[in-house]
Amino acid sequence: MILRAAFLVTALTTAAAAPAYAQQAAPAAATTATAPAAAKANVTAGATVSDAKGGAVGTIASVNGDVAVIDTGVVKASVPTSSFAQSDKGLLIGMTKVELEAAAQGAAQQQQQQFLASLTPGVSVSDQNGGAVGTIEAIEGDMVTIATPNAKAKLPKTSIAQGPNGPVIGMTQDQLEAAVNSTTPPAG
């Protein structure tokens, strides 16, 4: 049983998968702001970040080693702590908010494209909670066939996201099988 009404599953998987992964930090190429050697930037969570002209960029959401995550309100972008300069008004970075958001979104899109290109038959697919859904059976253009124990569903590649352990969709195995069964015409 191949799911012919992929738009139904696409709507369900996209709506469920997108919020879980939209907040992942995307690496961004940041231009180093110039600062005197004596003024090492004090990059700490909660600090406000501005651009070189004083325009608001965002706040530091977290710091892990030599990487800080800037939350602009639109994206969360990972930036090396060496990219920051300290001023009397707080942290500075050599990118405007618009530039940082564009770089982060571009990096996220590139990562997603590389991930989708790496999908191959036999790879296990999970739901958002890590539960087994099925395996990739075939890839035809922008469509991926996922085989569960009881059904086969043809989904657009865009409904698959990269999770911590591989491909993830926004539906459980039961939900996917129910969607397939509800769109498959009865035999006869």
N, C-alpha and C positions, 0 to 999 in steps of 0.2 A: 504494500500500500504506500504509494508515494503521495506526499502532501502536495496537492495541486494548488491549493489556496494559500500560498506562502505569505500573502499579505496579512492574514490573520495571525499567523505565528510571528511574523516580523513585528507587527504592532505589539504583541504581547511580550516578545523577548526584548525588543528595543526599550519598551517602557520599563521593564523590570531590570534590565542589565545596565542601562545608562546611568542611573543615579548611583549605583554602587561603585562605578569606576570613573565617573566624571571628576571626582575629587582627588584622584591619584596625582601626585606631584610629577610634573613633566620637567625634564632637564632643560635649561635655557642657557644659551650662550650669553654671558653678561660681559659688558665692557667694564674694565676696571676703572673706577673713578680715582683721580689723582688726589693724594693727600700727603702731607708731610710725613716723613718716616717716623717721627716721634708720636704721631697721633694714630696709634693702632685702633682699628674699629672695634667697639665693644658690641659684638653681635649676639643679642640675647632674645629669647622668645618674648613677644609683646612689644618690641621696639618698633617705632615708626620708621619707615624708609621713604626717602624723597629722592628725586632726581637732582642732577647737578644745578638746575635752575630753581630748586625748591618746590617743584611740583610733587604732590602726593603720589606715591607708587603703591604702598600697601604697608602691611605689618609683618613682622617675623612670626610665623606660626610655630616653627620649631627649629632647633639647631641640633644636628647630629654630627659630631666630629667637625670636619671642615666644610660641611654643607648646611646651608640655611634654607628654609622653605619660606618664600615670600607669598603671602595671601593678598592678592589684589582685590578680592571680592568677586573676581571673574575666574581666575585661575590660581592654582598653587604651583609655583615654579621653584625648583631646586637650583640654588645658585651657590657657587663657592664663597666661603666667608672672605676669601682674599679679594673678592670683587667689591667689597664695601669700604668706604672711607668714613671717618668720624668727623663730624662738624660740630660747631657749638649748638646746632639745632637738632642733632641726632645723626642717624645713619644716612649715607648717600650712596647711590649706585649710578653708574654711567649710562643708564637706560631710562627712558620715560616709561610710564605705566603702559601706554599703548605698545611701545616697542617690546617690553617684557612679555606682555600678554600674547603678542603676535609670535614671538620666539617660542614661548611655551606651547602655544597651540600648534605651531608648525612642527615642533619636536614630537608632540603627542600624536599628531597625524602621521608623521613618518614612522614612529614606533608601531602604530596600529597597522600601517600598510606592510611593514616588514613582518609583523606577526601573522597577518592574513596570508601573506605569500608563503609562509613557512608551514601552513597547514597541510597535512598529508593523510591519506587513508590509513586507518589503524590507530590513529591518535584518540585517546579517551577524552570525552567531553563531560564536564561537571556542571552542576547548578551553582548558584551564588554561595551556597553553604558548603560546597565541597562534595555534595552527594553525586554519585554516578548517574549520568543520564544515558550515555551510550558511547558509540565510537563513530568516527568519521568513516563512512563507507566509500564515498566518491566525491570528487570535486569537479564540477563542470562550469567553467567560466566563473561567474559571481555566485554560483549556487553550491551549497554543500549538503550532501545527503548524510544524515545522522541516523544510524541504526540503533534502536533500542531492542530489548528482548521481544517486544510485541508489535513494533511498528517501525516504519522508515519515514523520516520527515526530511523534506527538501527545504532548506533555509537559505536566505541570502547570507553571504559572508559577513555583511555588516551587522548581523544579529549575534555575532560571536565576538566576545571580548577576551583579552588576555587576563587570566586569573593567576593567582600565586602558584598554581600547580599545572597550568596549561589552559586550554580553551574552556570558556565558560559561557553558558547561555542563561537567560533570565527565567527559565522554567525548570521545574523538576521533571524527572522521568515521567511521573504520572500525569503532570499537566501537559507535557508534550504529546504523550500517547492519547490523552483525551482530546487535544486539539486535532490530531490526525484523524481520530475516529469520528469527530463531529463534522469534518469536512469531506470525508470519503463517502461517495454515494453507495447505497446498498447494492450488493451483487444481485443480478437477476434481470 
